[in-house]
């Protein structure tokens, strides 16, 4: 990841909406929210150090915090272990 376009704090999104973009050397991809919610915080540490996403995606490389407004939307999400099992890792 060489660039991250983070959402604005206070922005509201529907489940499945594109919330931000991440850019690698060869591609740009959107990040989607799994449930409806409002952005409460973005990771300001990524401004100028986007490599944190590559180095520590489950720690210092987080993107944003979302206050869920419809918890029912989380019923279809997977945790890390379930996702890795699904993709065969």
N, C-alpha and C positions, 0 to 999 in steps of 0.2 A: 504494500500500500504506500503510495507516494503522496496522496492528497485525500482529504476527507472534507466533505461539505456537510456540516452539521445543521440540524434544524434549529429554529428559534425557540427559546424557552417560552412556554405559554401556548405554543402552537398545538392545536387539537387535530387528531388523525383518526380516521375510521380503521377498523380491522382490515389488514391487507394493503393499506396505503403505503406508498413510497415515502419514507421519512427523511432519508439522507442519501448521499452518494459517496462511494469510495472509488478511488481511481488507482489503478496499478500502472505499470509501465505500458501495458498493452491494451487495457480495457477500462471501461467505467461501468460500475454496477450500482444498482439501487438497493437500499436496505429497506425492508418492509416491516411494519409492525404486526405482531401476531394477534393483537387485540386492540380495540378502540381505547384511546387514552390521550393524555395531555403531557407534553414534554415539561419536566420539572427541572432538569439540569442537563447540561452538555459537558463533555470532557474538554475543558479549556487547555489541558496539557497537550492535546493533539495539535494545537495551533503551533506549527513549526516543528513538531516532532511526531509526525504521522507514523513513524516506524514503530511506535508503541503498540499499534494494532497488530503488527507482525510479531513482535517480540513477546507480548503478554496480553493476548486477546481476552482472557478471562480475569485479568487483573487490571493493571495500569492502562491497558489499551481499550477500555470500554468506550462506547460512543455516546450514549445518552441514557437518561432515566425517564421512564414513562409511568405516570400515575394511571393505572388501568381504570377506565370508566365502565367497562362491561366485562366483568370477570368470566362470564360464560365463554368468551372468545378464547380463553386459555385452555379450554378442554381438549383441544386438538394439538397442543404444542408438545414437544419432546424435550426431555432434559438431555444433557450431554451424552450420558451413557446410552440412552434409548436411541439417540440419533446415530451414534457410532455403530451400534448394533444393526440399525437399519441399513447403513451404507457398507456394512461388512468390515469394519475396522476393529 
